[in-house]
């Protein structure tokens, strides 16, 4: 559940194992972001993460934040 329940009316998964950081799907997304945005791929992923955060999609936000960390490192 979201820490701020008034932010989102959608039920949020509480199990952090649902978010698979480093999955093959994430690798494909990162590869496509590099192909489309080049050196700005991390920025593009960050904007997607912000959209997920403002939409109340905490699980998707965590997944995109993990991808962003991988791109920045």
C-alpha positions as protocol buffer text, in pm:
chain_id: "A"
residue {
  index: 1
  type: UNK
  ca { x: 0 y: 0 z: 0 }
}
residue {
  index: 2
  type: UNK
  ca { x: 120 y: 348 z: -72 }
}
residue {
  index: 3
  type: UNK
  ca { x: 263 y: 546 z: 217 }
}
residue {
  index: 4
  type: UNK
  ca { x: 16 y: 819 z: 130 }
}
residue {
  index: 5
  type: UNK
  ca { x: -315 y: 638 z: 71 }
}
residue {
  index: 6
  type: UNK
  ca { x: -490 y: 958 z: -37 }
}
residue {
  index: 7
  type: UNK
  ca { x: -245 y: 990 z: -329 }
}
residue {
  index: 8
  type: UNK
  ca { x: -374 y: 686 z: -512 }
}
residue {
  index: 9
  type: UNK
  ca { x: -701 y: 500 z: -504 }
}
residue {
  index: 10
  type: UNK
  ca { x: -550 y: 198 z: -681 }
}
residue {
  index: 11
  type: UNK
  ca { x: -433 y: -89 z: -462 }
}
residue {
  index: 12
  type: UNK
  ca { x: -55 y: -107 z: -458 }
}
residue {
  index: 13
  type: UNK
  ca { x: 149 y: -424 z: -415 }
}
residue {
  index: 14
  type: UNK
  ca { x: 327 y: -436 z: -83 }
}
residue {
  index: 15
  type: UNK
  ca { x: 564 y: -718 z: -169 }
}
residue {
  index: 16
  type: UNK
  ca { x: 887 y: -570 z: -306 }
}
residue {
  index: 17
  type: UNK
  ca { x: 973 y: -899 z: -478 }
}
residue {
  index: 18
  type: UNK
  ca { x: 709 y: -817 z: -739 }
}
residue {
  index: 19
  type: UNK
  ca { x: 942 y: -553 z: -881 }
}
residue {
  index: 20
  type: UNK
  ca { x: 1215 y: -745 z: -1063 }
}
residue {
  index: 21
  type: UNK
  ca { x: 1517 y: -521 z: -1091 }
}
residue {
  index: 22
  type: UNK
  ca { x: 1757 y: -640 z: -1354 }
}
residue {
  index: 23
  type: UNK
  ca { x: 1510 y: -861 z: -1540 }
}
residue {
  index: 24
  type: UNK
  ca { x: 1555 y: -931 z: -1913 }
}
residue {
  index: 25
  type: UNK
  ca { x: 1257 y: -705 z: -1983 }
}
residue {
  index: 26
  type: UNK
  ca { x: 1430 y: -419 z: -1801 }
}
residue {
  index: 27
  type: UNK
  ca { x: 1745 y: -484 z: -2003 }
}
residue {
  index: 28
  type: UNK
  ca { x: 1542 y: -459 z: -2324 }
}
residue {
  index: 29
  type: UNK
  ca { x: 1383 y: -132 z: -2209 }
}
residue {
  index: 30
  type: UNK
  ca { x: 1724 y: 12 z: -2127 }
}
residue {
  index: 31
  type: UNK
  ca { x: 1859 y: -98 z: -2467 }
}
residue {
  index: 32
  type: UNK
  ca { x: 1565 y: 66 z: -2645 }
}
residue {
  index: 33
  type: UNK
  ca { x: 1606 y: 384 z: -2442 }
}
residue {
  index: 34
  type: UNK
  ca { x: 1973 y: 398 z: -2542 }
}
residue {
  index: 35
  type: UNK
  ca { x: 1879 y: 342 z: -2907 }
}
residue {
  index: 36
  type: UNK
  ca { x: 1614 y: 616 z: -2902 }
}
residue {
  index: 37
  type: UNK
  ca { x: 1767 y: 877 z: -2671 }
}
residue {
  index: 38
  type: UNK
  ca { x: 2139 y: 804 z: -2669 }
}
residue {
  index: 39
  type: UNK
  ca { x: 2313 y: 982 z: -2384 }
}
residue {
  index: 40
  type: UNK
  ca { x: 1978 y: 1117 z: -2259 }
}
residue {
  index: 41
  type: UNK
  ca { x: 1834 y: 770 z: -2190 }
}
residue {
  index: 42
  type: UNK
  ca { x: 1856 y: 819 z: -1813 }
}
residue {
  index: 43
  type: UNK
  ca { x: 1656 y: 1142 z: -1841 }
}
residue {
  index: 44
  type: UNK
  ca { x: 1387 y: 969 z: -2049 }
}
residue {
  index: 45
  type: UNK
  ca { x: 1358 y: 688 z: -1793 }
}
residue {
  index: 46
  type: UNK
  ca { x: 1343 y: 947 z: -1512 }
}
residue {
  index: 47
  type: UNK
  ca { x: 1050 y: 1124 z: -1682 }
}
residue {
  index: 48
  type: UNK
  ca { x: 869 y: 791 z: -1717 }
}
residue {
  index: 49
  type: UNK
  ca { x: 932 y: 731 z: -1347 }
}
residue {
  index: 50
  type: UNK
  ca { x: 786 y: 1070 z: -1259 }
}
residue {
  index: 51
  type: UNK
  ca { x: 475 y: 992 z: -1464 }
}
residue {
  index: 52
  type: UNK
  ca { x: 434 y: 665 z: -1276 }
}
residue {
  index: 53
  type: UNK
  ca { x: 482 y: 842 z: -940 }
}
residue {
  index: 54
  type: UNK
  ca { x: 221 y: 1109 z: -1016 }
}
residue {
  index: 55
  type: UNK
  ca { x: -21 y: 843 z: -1142 }
}
residue {
  index: 56
  type: UNK
  ca { x: 16 y: 659 z: -811 }
}
residue {
  index: 57
  type: UNK
  ca { x: 181 y: 354 z: -966 }
}
residue {
  index: 58
  type: UNK
  ca { x: 432 y: 282 z: -691 }
}
residue {
  index: 59
  type: UNK
  ca { x: 543 y: -57 z: -825 }
}
residue {
  index: 60
  type: UNK
  ca { x: 610 y: 84 z: -1172 }
}
residue {
  index: 61
  type: UNK
  ca { x: 790 y: 381 z: -1015 }
}
residue {
  index: 62
  type: UNK
  ca { x: 1021 y: 149 z: -822 }
}
residue {
  index: 63
  type: UNK
  ca { x: 1094 y: -51 z: -1136 }
}
residue {
  index: 64
  type: UNK
  ca { x: 1179 y: 263 z: -1334 }
}
residue {
  index: 65
  type: UNK
  ca { x: 1385 y: 401 z: -1046 }
}
residue {
  index: 66
  type: UNK
  ca { x: 1591 y: 82 z: -1053 }
}
residue {
  index: 67
  type: UNK
  ca { x: 1645 y: 122 z: -1427 }
}
residue {
  index: 68
  type: UNK
  ca { x: 1740 y: 486 z: -1374 }
}
residue {
  index: 69
  type: UNK
  ca { x: 2001 y: 386 z: -1111 }
}
residue {
  index: 70
  type: UNK
  ca { x: 2147 y: 130 z: -1352 }
}
residue {
  index: 71
  type: UNK
  ca { x: 2170 y: 393 z: -1628 }
}
residue {
  index: 72
  type: UNK
  ca { x: 2333 y: 648 z: -1399 }
}
residue {
  index: 73
  type: UNK
  ca { x: 2594 y: 400 z: -1274 }
}
